[in-house]
Amino acid sequence: MTTVYVPRDSSARSVGADQVAAAIELQAIRRGAAVEVIRNGSRGMMWLEPLVEVVTAGGRVAFGPVTPDDVAGLFDAGFLDGGEHALGHGRTDQIPWLTLQNRLTFSRVGIIDPLSVQDYQAHGGLVALRRALAMTAEQICDEVTASGLRGRGGAGFPVGVKWRTVLDAPALPKFVTCNADEGDSGTFADRMLMEGDPFMLIEGMVIAGLAVGAHEGFIYIRSEYPDAVATMQAAIRTAYATGWLGARVLDSDHGFDLEIRVGAGAYICGEETAMLESLEGKRGVVRAKPPLPAIEGLFGRPTVVNNVLSLASVLVVLAHGAGFYRDFGVGR
């Protein structure tokens, strides 16, 4: 059985990835070839989409951009064995654009089947959550603070300080919210993470819940991201079924419930308080501050508000330690 990867990322689908995947399956049937097509996330090389990868003895070999009309020729050239073809780029991990990168939050995107719990765990998934479950809430907040992680949504506020503020707030219940209303032109990192590695966001939100004493979370996704919404909903259903969400997360004493809320297309809901207003069923308008959402947020309760990349980065911090993240790259 030969494994072939064809992206399910919406950028790849927009240029025919679904049709390419169907054409590969049809040609395999016609030729009696044993092929398993897995729909992965995008590697990010949009000029090569749809990018088809074939698992060979020497590694994953890339072909792209592939159209449905190219598929028969790829089979004729023996692409299932990594054969030479005009659309071939050799081993995917040796493409120059990729070899220059060290990926942290995107380390699994394009590598795994986004909805496979086996793939997720085989590539480092749940390492951060298992470590967090063995720590106190204060220790988690201290670790994130020591890492120097700042909010990746643009404001750059220290994540650990925000979490500690919510933890120390006396009011109950507390909430964790993820603002995935990624409205700025040309910004797709949140979408690509949700479509290509959705369990990462779920794990990050559960860790945030552990850190602040929250048992309920909401992911606010813009309506223009239907693929991300569908992928996250499927991942949440799977997470409940496998015990990663629910009354006893990974058989611990901590429970965490998670829901998706879809925005109505208001750009202003990218701002944290406007998003909270929308989550409450109100018109999305900016609230006056103070009080800060960490003190009086969703339904007037202490609330964590982070974006997708911030929560994804928490996994790197918990899995590898605060020092690793603090000293990576150019520092503060």
VMD Tcl script that draws the C-alpha trace (Angstrom):
set ca {
  {0.00 0.00 0.00}
  {1.42 3.35 -1.08}
  {0.44 6.44 0.90}
  {-0.25 9.62 -1.06}
  {-0.86 12.97 0.61}
  {-3.11 15.59 -0.98}
  {-3.86 18.73 1.08}
  {-7.34 19.43 2.41}
  {-6.36 23.00 3.31}
  {-8.87 25.45 1.84}
  {-6.16 27.21 -0.17}
  {-5.32 23.92 -1.91}
  {-8.98 23.02 -2.33}
  {-9.59 26.37 -4.02}
  {-7.24 25.34 -6.84}
  {-8.54 21.81 -7.30}
  {-7.07 19.58 -4.58}
  {-10.33 17.66 -4.14}
  {-10.46 16.86 -7.85}
  {-6.80 15.80 -7.82}
  {-7.40 13.45 -4.87}
  {-10.39 11.92 -6.65}
  {-8.38 11.50 -9.86}
  {-5.59 9.70 -8.00}
  {-8.04 7.30 -6.38}
  {-9.71 6.63 -9.75}
  {-6.42 5.97 -11.54}
  {-5.30 3.67 -8.73}
  {-8.48 1.61 -9.12}
  {-8.12 1.45 -12.89}
  {-4.49 0.33 -12.67}
  {-4.94 -2.03 -9.74}
  {-2.55 -0.02 -7.58}
  {-2.88 -0.18 -3.80}
  {-3.04 3.48 -2.81}
  {-4.23 5.24 0.34}
  {-4.94 8.96 -0.13}
  {-4.57 11.02 3.06}
  {-5.75 14.62 3.16}
  {-3.18 16.65 5.07}
  {-2.68 20.34 5.76}
  {-0.75 22.62 3.43}
  {3.02 22.90 3.63}
  {2.56 26.58 2.82}
  {4.13 26.59 -0.65}
  {1.05 28.02 -2.32}
  {2.69 28.27 -5.72}
  {2.94 24.46 -5.75}
  {-0.67 23.75 -4.71}
  {-2.16 21.28 -5.12}
  {1.02 19.64 -3.82}
  {0.96 15.84 -3.98}
  {3.38 13.88 -1.78}
  {4.17 10.18 -2.15}
  {5.68 8.19 0.69}
  {8.66 6.22 -0.64}
  {11.46 4.25 0.96}
  {13.62 7.36 0.67}
  {11.08 9.73 2.20}
  {8.16 11.82 1.00}
  {8.54 12.96 -2.61}
  {6.71 16.07 -3.83}
  {4.91 16.81 -7.10}
  {3.15 20.05 -7.90}
  {1.23 21.99 -8.86}
  {-0.84 18.99 -9.96}
  {-4.08 19.22 -11.93}
  {-6.51 16.33 -12.50}
  {-5.25 16.11 -16.09}
  {-1.70 15.48 -14.82}
  {-2.58 12.44 -12.74}
  {-2.52 9.80 -15.48}
  {0.91 11.01 -16.58}
  {2.19 10.83 -13.02}
  {1.12 7.20 -12.82}
  {2.75 6.51 -16.20}
  {5.99 7.99 -14.88}
  {5.90 5.76 -11.80}
  {5.37 8.56 -9.33}
  {4.21 6.06 -6.70}
  {7.83 4.96 -6.55}
  {9.15 8.52 -6.70}
  {9.72 8.38 -10.47}
  {10.97 11.35 -12.47}
  {8.36 13.77 -13.77}
  {8.32 17.40 -14.87}
  {6.24 18.28 -11.82}
  {8.61 16.51 -9.44}
  {10.57 18.41 -6.78}
  {12.41 15.55 -5.11}
  {12.10 14.95 -1.39}
  {9.71 17.43 0.18}
  {11.95 18.15 3.16}
  {14.78 19.09 0.79}
  {12.88 21.78 -1.08}
  {14.99 24.93 -0.43}
  {12.08 27.00 0.89}
  {11.46 24.36 3.57}
  {15.05 23.53 4.48}
  {15.62 27.12 5.61}
  {12.88 26.90 8.23}
  {12.66 25.71 11.83}
  {8.96 25.22 12.50}
  {7.54 25.24 16.01}
  {3.81 25.93 15.91}
  {3.62 24.58 12.37}
  {5.78 21.53 13.01}
  {2.94 19.07 12.26}
  {1.05 21.05 9.60}
  {1.36 19.29 6.26}
  {2.97 16.28 7.91}
  {-0.02 14.60 9.54}
  {-3.63 13.71 8.90}
  {-5.20 16.61 10.85}
  {-7.98 14.47 12.33}
  {-5.91 11.40 13.25}
  {-5.33 11.04 16.99}
  {-2.62 8.48 16.24}
  {-0.74 10.87 13.96}
  {-1.08 13.69 16.45}
  {0.41 11.71 19.31}
  {3.11 10.17 17.14}
  {4.35 13.68 16.35}
  {4.48 15.08 19.87}
  {0.81 15.70 20.60}
  {-0.34 15.65 24.26}
  {3.21 15.92 25.62}
  {2.49 19.45 26.81}
  {-0.92 18.59 28.27}
  {0.38 15.57 30.16}
  {3.11 17.73 31.68}
  {0.60 20.45 32.55}
  {-1.64 17.92 34.31}
  {1.27 17.11 36.62}
  {1.78 20.80 37.51}
  {-0.15 23.24 39.67}
  {-1.95 26.17 38.07}
  {0.66 28.51 39.54}
  {3.50 26.46 38.06}
  {1.92 26.55 34.59}
  {1.52 30.33 34.77}
  {5.11 30.71 36.00}
  {6.44 28.52 33.17}
  {4.60 30.48 30.50}
  {5.71 33.78 32.06}
  {9.34 32.64 32.21}
  {9.25 31.72 28.53}
  {8.65 35.34 27.58}
  {5.72 34.34 25.35}
  {3.80 37.39 24.25}
  {0.38 37.47 22.65}
  {0.74 36.53 19.00}
  {-2.42 38.36 17.99}
  {-0.50 41.61 17.68}
  {-0.79 43.35 21.06}
  {2.20 41.46 22.46}
  {0.92 41.34 26.05}
  {2.71 38.65 28.11}
  {0.55 35.53 28.09}
  {1.68 34.34 31.50}
  {0.80 37.67 33.13}
  {-2.68 37.54 31.59}
  {-3.21 33.98 32.80}
  {-1.98 34.80 36.30}
  {-4.44 37.70 36.47}
  {-7.33 35.38 35.61}
  {-6.09 32.76 38.07}
  {-5.93 35.30 40.90}
  {-9.36 36.76 40.15}
  {-11.81 35.53 42.83}
  {-15.00 35.38 40.74}
  {-16.31 32.10 39.34}
  {-16.82 30.56 36.85}
  {-13.87 31.45 34.63}
  {-13.64 31.05 30.87}
  {-11.04 30.50 28.15}
  {-11.73 32.06 24.76}
  {-9.80 31.83 21.52}
  {-10.18 34.68 19.07}
  {-9.88 33.11 15.61}
  {-11.61 36.01 13.87}
  {-8.55 36.47 11.67}
  {-9.76 39.41 9.58}
  {-6.64 41.24 8.42}
  {-5.96 40.94 4.69}
  {-3.44 38.29 3.75}
  {-3.28 36.69 7.20}
  {-3.98 32.96 7.19}
  {-1.83 31.47 9.95}
  {-4.79 30.85 12.28}
  {-6.81 29.26 9.49}
  {-3.95 27.00 8.42}
  {-3.36 25.82 11.98}
  {-7.03 25.07 12.58}
  {-7.31 23.19 9.29}
  {-3.92 21.47 9.47}
  {-3.46 20.73 13.19}
  {-6.75 21.29 15.06}
  {-5.87 19.17 18.10}
  {-3.05 21.61 18.83}
  {-5.55 24.38 19.51}
  {-7.72 22.09 21.62}
  {-4.72 21.03 23.69}
  {-3.64 24.63 24.17}
  {-7.09 25.66 25.38}
  {-7.25 22.79 27.87}
  {-3.86 23.84 29.24}
  {-5.11 27.43 29.57}
  {-8.09 26.06 31.50}
  {-5.75 24.19 33.85}
  {-3.66 27.33 34.35}
  {-6.53 29.59 35.39}
  {-9.10 27.20 36.87}
  {-11.54 27.36 33.95}
  {-13.69 24.46 32.84}
  {-15.30 25.90 29.73}
  {-13.92 27.39 26.53}
  {-15.11 28.94 23.29}
  {-13.39 29.24 19.92}
  {-14.69 32.23 17.96}
  {-14.11 31.57 14.24}
  {-14.94 33.94 11.42}
  {-17.75 32.81 9.14}
  {-15.46 33.18 6.11}
  {-13.55 30.08 7.32}
  {-16.06 27.24 6.73}
  {-13.34 24.62 6.30}
  {-11.71 25.63 9.58}
  {-15.09 25.52 11.32}
  {-15.83 22.04 9.98}
  {-12.35 20.73 10.86}
  {-12.44 22.13 14.38}
  {-15.93 20.73 14.98}
  {-14.79 17.28 13.83}
  {-11.68 17.51 16.03}
  {-13.74 18.51 19.07}
  {-16.08 15.54 18.57}
  {-13.06 13.24 18.39}
  {-11.47 14.86 21.45}
  {-14.61 14.15 23.49}
  {-14.73 10.57 22.22}
  {-11.09 9.94 23.19}
  {-11.28 11.62 26.61}
  {-9.21 14.69 25.74}
  {-12.26 16.84 26.53}
  {-15.14 16.29 28.93}
  {-15.58 15.63 32.62}
  {-12.19 13.93 33.13}
  {-9.49 15.12 30.73}
  {-7.09 12.20 30.20}
  {-8.62 10.52 33.28}
  {-7.62 13.46 35.48}
  {-9.76 15.35 37.97}
  {-9.94 18.33 35.61}
  {-12.90 18.73 33.29}
  {-13.02 21.00 30.27}
  {-15.77 21.61 27.73}
  {-15.19 23.35 24.42}
  {-17.53 24.84 21.84}
  {-17.28 26.64 18.51}
  {-18.98 29.97 17.90}
  {-19.10 31.34 14.35}
  {-18.90 35.09 13.84}
  {-21.22 37.00 11.55}
  {-18.52 38.69 9.48}
  {-17.81 41.77 11.61}
  {-14.17 42.85 11.28}
  {-14.33 44.60 14.66}
  {-14.75 41.25 16.43}
  {-11.04 40.71 16.00}
  {-10.80 43.05 19.00}
  {-11.12 41.08 22.22}
  {-13.98 42.91 23.90}
  {-16.04 43.12 20.69}
  {-15.61 39.36 20.37}
  {-16.83 38.88 23.94}
  {-19.90 40.99 23.18}
  {-20.61 38.79 20.16}
  {-20.14 35.61 22.20}
  {-22.78 36.91 24.58}
  {-25.21 37.29 21.69}
  {-24.91 41.05 21.47}
  {-23.81 43.38 18.70}
  {-20.03 43.24 18.29}
  {-18.85 46.61 19.61}
  {-15.76 47.52 21.62}
  {-16.19 47.74 25.39}
  {-14.64 50.48 27.44}
  {-11.71 49.31 29.57}
  {-11.27 48.96 32.52}
  {-12.42 46.50 33.64}
  {-10.10 44.21 31.72}
  {-11.47 40.93 30.34}
  {-9.13 39.07 32.69}
  {-11.19 40.52 35.55}
  {-14.64 40.96 33.99}
  {-14.82 39.29 30.60}
  {-17.34 36.84 29.19}
  {-20.64 37.23 31.07}
  {-18.79 39.47 33.51}
  {-16.47 36.67 34.64}
  {-12.66 36.38 34.56}
  {-11.74 35.37 31.02}
  {-8.62 34.39 29.10}
  {-8.61 35.85 25.60}
  {-5.83 34.55 23.34}
  {-5.53 33.99 19.63}
  {-4.74 30.71 17.87}
  {-0.99 31.23 17.57}
  {-0.63 32.22 21.23}
  {-2.35 29.03 22.41}
  {-0.37 26.94 19.92}
  {2.88 28.46 21.21}
  {1.99 27.42 24.77}
  {2.39 23.80 23.67}
  {5.97 24.50 22.60}
  {6.69 26.10 25.97}
  {5.21 23.24 28.02}
  {6.66 20.47 25.86}
  {10.21 21.84 25.67}
  {10.46 24.13 28.69}
  {10.46 27.88 29.21}
  {14.18 28.16 28.50}
  {13.86 26.59 25.07}
  {11.22 29.07 23.96}
  {12.91 32.05 25.66}
  {16.25 31.38 23.94}
  {14.85 30.43 20.53}
  {15.29 32.86 17.66}
  {16.00 36.52 18.41}
  {14.74 36.50 21.99}
  {12.43 39.11 23.46}
}
mol new
graphics top color blue
foreach p $ca { graphics top sphere $p radius 0.5 }
foreach p [lrange $ca 0 end-1] q [lrange $ca 1 end] { graphics top cylinder $p $q radius 0.2 }
display resetview
